């Protein structure tokens, strides 16, 4: 990737994360941006381009990427942090899932959106209302990256 793109992604991420990711009052509790080239060889490891509110573990990341690449969305759970997720909605370039082992009374969820070069993992707490706010926040970042075809 070109360094100008990289600078753009970082600037866009920092601005986006500062208004969308955090605990109280923010639509997302954590987010991960993973470098991903669906056309590249699978031995190329996906790397974390940026993360906020979470420290992703490389083994979990690689399992998560396998889960996506092997299209196991309908059949298996995936893990992020200590949470296990079950996919509830699948669309062309994104899917959402609910945490099945959360201690939070309103529950937790995740939205995963794939762009040309990245996968955004947006984690949120709560149910229907928070899910739509999380989706709007995730959409905003992917739209900004999409303008540069990232």
C-alpha positions as CSV (number, residue, x, y, z in Angstrom):
1,X,0.0,0.0,0.0
2,X,1.0,3.5,-0.7
3,X,2.1,5.5,2.3
4,X,-0.4,8.3,1.4
5,X,-3.2,5.8,1.8
6,X,-1.8,4.7,5.1
7,X,-1.6,8.3,6.3
8,X,-5.2,8.9,5.1
9,X,-6.4,5.7,6.9
10,X,-4.7,6.7,10.2
11,X,-6.0,10.2,10.1
12,X,-9.5,9.1,9.2
13,X,-9.4,6.3,11.9
14,X,-8.2,8.7,14.7
15,X,-10.9,11.3,13.9
16,X,-13.6,8.6,13.6
17,X,-12.5,6.7,16.8
18,X,-12.3,9.8,18.9
19,X,-16.0,10.5,18.3
20,X,-17.4,7.0,18.0
21,X,-15.4,4.7,20.3
22,X,-15.4,4.8,24.1
23,X,-17.5,3.7,27.0
24,X,-20.2,6.0,28.0
25,X,-22.2,7.9,25.4
26,X,-20.3,6.5,22.4
27,X,-21.9,4.2,19.9
28,X,-19.1,1.7,20.1
29,X,-17.2,0.2,23.0
30,X,-14.3,-1.0,20.8
31,X,-13.3,-1.3,17.2
32,X,-10.6,-3.0,15.1
33,X,-9.5,-2.3,11.6
34,X,-7.9,-5.2,9.9
35,X,-5.8,-5.1,6.7
36,X,-7.4,-7.5,4.4
37,X,-6.9,-8.3,0.7
38,X,-9.5,-10.8,-0.4
39,X,-7.6,-11.3,-3.7
40,X,-4.2,-11.9,-2.0
41,X,-2.7,-15.3,-1.1
42,X,-4.2,-16.6,2.1
43,X,-0.7,-17.1,3.6
44,X,-0.4,-13.3,3.8
45,X,-1.4,-12.6,7.4
46,X,-4.0,-10.1,8.0
47,X,-2.7,-7.4,10.3
48,X,-4.3,-5.0,12.6
49,X,-4.2,-1.5,11.0
50,X,-5.8,0.2,14.0
51,X,-7.6,-0.7,17.2
52,X,-9.4,1.3,19.9
53,X,-10.8,0.0,23.2
54,X,-9.5,-3.6,22.6
55,X,-6.2,-5.4,22.4
56,X,-6.6,-8.1,19.8
57,X,-4.7,-11.3,20.3
58,X,-3.0,-12.5,17.1
59,X,-4.2,-16.1,17.4
60,X,-7.8,-15.0,17.8
61,X,-7.4,-12.6,14.9
62,X,-6.1,-15.4,12.7
63,X,-9.0,-17.7,13.8
64,X,-11.5,-14.9,13.1
65,X,-10.0,-14.3,9.6
66,X,-10.3,-18.0,8.9
67,X,-13.9,-17.9,10.0
68,X,-14.6,-15.2,7.5
69,X,-12.5,-16.6,4.6
70,X,-14.0,-20.1,5.0
71,X,-17.4,-18.5,5.1
72,X,-18.4,-20.3,8.3
73,X,-20.9,-17.5,9.2
74,X,-23.9,-19.9,9.3
75,X,-22.3,-22.7,11.1
76,X,-19.9,-21.6,13.8
77,X,-19.3,-19.2,16.6
78,X,-16.3,-16.8,16.6
79,X,-14.4,-15.3,19.5
80,X,-13.2,-11.7,20.1
81,X,-11.7,-10.9,23.4
82,X,-13.4,-13.3,25.9
83,X,-16.7,-13.0,24.1
84,X,-18.2,-15.7,21.9
85,X,-20.5,-14.5,19.1
86,X,-23.2,-16.0,17.0
87,X,-24.0,-14.5,13.6
88,X,-27.5,-13.1,13.4
89,X,-27.7,-11.2,10.1
90,X,-25.7,-11.6,6.9
91,X,-25.6,-9.2,4.1
92,X,-23.3,-8.9,1.0
93,X,-20.4,-7.0,2.6
94,X,-21.2,-7.1,6.3
95,X,-22.7,-9.2,9.0
96,X,-23.7,-8.8,12.6
97,X,-23.6,-11.1,15.6
98,X,-24.7,-11.2,19.2
99,X,-22.5,-12.2,22.2
100,X,-23.8,-15.4,23.7
101,X,-21.7,-15.3,26.9
102,X,-22.0,-11.7,28.0
103,X,-22.5,-10.6,31.6
104,X,-24.1,-7.3,30.4
105,X,-27.8,-7.2,31.1
106,X,-28.7,-5.5,27.7
107,X,-26.3,-7.8,25.9
108,X,-23.4,-7.1,23.5
109,X,-23.0,-7.3,19.7
110,X,-20.6,-6.8,16.9
111,X,-20.9,-5.5,13.3
112,X,-18.3,-6.7,10.8
113,X,-18.0,-4.8,7.5
114,X,-15.7,-5.7,4.7
115,X,-14.3,-3.0,2.4
116,X,-11.9,-3.4,-0.5
117,X,-8.8,-3.4,1.7
118,X,-10.1,-3.6,5.3
119,X,-12.4,-5.4,7.7
120,X,-13.9,-3.2,10.4
121,X,-15.0,-5.0,13.6
122,X,-17.3,-2.7,15.6
123,X,-18.2,-3.9,19.1
124,X,-21.1,-2.4,21.1
125,X,-23.1,-2.9,24.2
126,X,-26.9,-3.1,24.2
127,X,-29.7,-4.3,21.9
128,X,-31.7,-2.8,19.1
129,X,-31.1,1.0,19.5
130,X,-27.4,0.6,20.3
131,X,-27.1,-1.7,17.3
132,X,-28.4,0.9,14.9
133,X,-26.1,3.5,16.3
134,X,-23.2,1.1,16.0
135,X,-24.2,0.4,12.4
136,X,-24.3,4.1,11.6
137,X,-20.9,4.7,13.2
138,X,-19.4,1.7,11.3
139,X,-21.0,2.9,8.1
140,X,-19.5,6.3,8.5
141,X,-15.9,4.9,8.6
142,X,-16.4,2.5,5.8
143,X,-17.9,5.2,3.6
144,X,-14.9,7.4,4.3
145,X,-12.5,4.6,3.4
146,X,-14.6,3.7,0.4
147,X,-14.2,7.2,-1.1
148,X,-10.5,6.3,-1.6
149,X,-11.4,2.7,-2.6
150,X,-9.9,1.3,0.6
